[in-house]
Amino acid sequence: MNFGSNLDGLISPVITPWLAARLGWETALVLAAALAVVGALLWFGITIDPVKAKPGTSE
């Protein structure tokens, strides 16, 4: 799960200024915010079974 965050932290500082130079800073920030909202919505779809999350527990 951390791979996406690390990859985004690596790519965002490079792509955002590039987009700002070509499309304007408002558009670059709107695109970044839209991707963040999409990521948050996808995160809500992840379910974790609490029993499987803690292997030493049983129901």
MODELLER restraints for C-alpha pairs under 7 A, 6 or more apart:
rsr = mdl.restraints
at = mdl.atoms
rsr.add(forms.Gaussian(group=physical.xy_distance, feature=features.Distance(at['CA:16:A'], at['CA:28:A']), mean=5.84, stdev=0.5))
rsr.add(forms.Gaussian(group=physical.xy_distance, feature=features.Distance(at['CA:19:A'], at['CA:28:A']), mean=5.40, stdev=0.5))
rsr.add(forms.Gaussian(group=physical.xy_distance, feature=features.Distance(at['CA:20:A'], at['CA:28:A']), mean=5.14, stdev=0.5))
rsr.add(forms.Gaussian(group=physical.xy_distance, feature=features.Distance(at['CA:51:A'], at['CA:57:A']), mean=6.36, stdev=0.5))
rsr.add(forms.Gaussian(group=physical.xy_distance, feature=features.Distance(at['CA:51:A'], at['CA:58:A']), mean=6.56, stdev=0.5))
